[in-house]
Amino acid sequence: MENKDITITIIDRDGVAQTYEAPIDMNMNLMEFCKAVELPVKGECGGMAMCATCQVYIESNTLLPERSDAEMDMLDQAFFVKDNSRLGCQIHLNPGIEGLIVRLTPEID
């Protein structure tokens, strides 16, 4: 039987790493998963790459799809952006990101 989960690690704003089994059969993105496990990720635009409130830092060498123009435009306007910044809503849970490690960005007041 095919595995329907991948393992991802999310480091919260206090520096605490938690490893999760994330479903790949529900067409979820990382922002939706973070909200589902009650991490403090806002995702105010609902995953449309229009707000950057789901920004994360990629801490692993996981190969991800290139940033879209919309994602790059949002990151240009976001706070606390680093070279490894991505929008969680643009990272779809799939077998190719097994072992992904991300860190939540600082919260904006």
C-alpha positions in Angstrom: 0.0 0.0 0.0 1.3 3.4 -0.9 2.3 5.8 1.9 -0.1 8.7 2.2 2.1 10.8 4.6 5.4 12.5 4.4 7.6 13.6 7.4 8.2 17.3 7.8 9.8 19.3 10.6 8.5 22.7 11.6 10.5 24.9 13.9 8.3 27.3 15.8 9.1 30.9 16.8 10.6 29.7 20.1 13.1 27.5 18.3 11.3 24.3 19.2 11.3 21.7 16.4 8.4 19.4 16.0 8.2 16.6 13.4 4.9 15.8 11.8 3.4 13.2 9.6 1.7 15.3 6.9 -0.9 13.8 4.5 -0.2 13.9 0.8 -3.6 12.6 -0.3 -5.6 15.8 0.7 -4.1 18.3 -1.8 -2.9 20.5 1.1 -0.2 23.1 1.1 2.2 23.9 3.9 0.2 26.9 5.1 -3.0 24.8 5.4 -1.1 22.1 7.2 0.4 24.5 9.7 -3.1 25.9 10.4 -4.5 22.3 10.8 -1.9 21.5 13.5 -2.7 24.9 15.2 0.7 26.6 14.5 0.4 30.4 14.6 0.4 30.9 10.8 -2.1 33.4 9.6 -2.6 32.7 5.9 -4.9 35.7 5.7 -5.4 35.5 1.9 -6.4 31.9 2.0 -3.4 30.6 0.0 -3.5 33.0 -3.0 0.1 34.3 -2.6 -1.4 37.7 -1.9 -0.4 38.4 1.8 2.9 36.7 2.9 1.5 35.9 6.3 2.5 32.3 5.8 6.2 33.0 5.0 8.6 30.4 6.3 12.3 29.8 6.0 13.5 26.6 4.3 16.0 25.0 6.6 16.7 21.8 4.6 18.2 21.2 1.2 14.8 20.0 -0.1 14.4 20.6 -3.8 11.3 22.8 -4.2 9.6 24.2 -7.3 10.9 27.6 -8.4 9.1 30.6 -6.9 6.3 32.0 -9.1 6.2 35.6 -10.1 3.3 36.2 -7.6 5.3 34.6 -4.8 8.4 36.7 -5.6 6.3 39.8 -5.8 4.8 39.1 -2.3 8.2 38.3 -0.8 9.5 41.7 -2.2 6.9 43.4 0.1 7.2 41.1 3.1 9.0 41.6 6.4 12.0 39.5 7.6 12.7 38.1 4.1 15.8 36.0 3.7 17.3 34.1 0.8 15.6 30.9 2.0 12.1 32.6 2.4 9.1 30.9 0.8 5.4 31.3 1.1 3.9 28.2 2.8 0.8 28.4 0.6 3.0 27.8 -2.5 4.6 24.6 -1.1 2.3 21.7 -1.9 2.6 18.6 0.3 3.8 15.8 -2.0 6.3 12.9 -1.8 9.1 15.1 -3.3 9.4 17.2 -0.2 9.8 14.3 2.3 12.0 15.4 5.1 11.4 19.2 4.5 12.5 21.4 7.5 11.0 24.9 7.8 11.2 27.6 10.4 8.3 30.0 11.1 9.2 33.6 10.5 8.9 36.2 13.3 5.4 37.4 13.9 4.3 40.8 12.6 2.3 42.9 15.1 
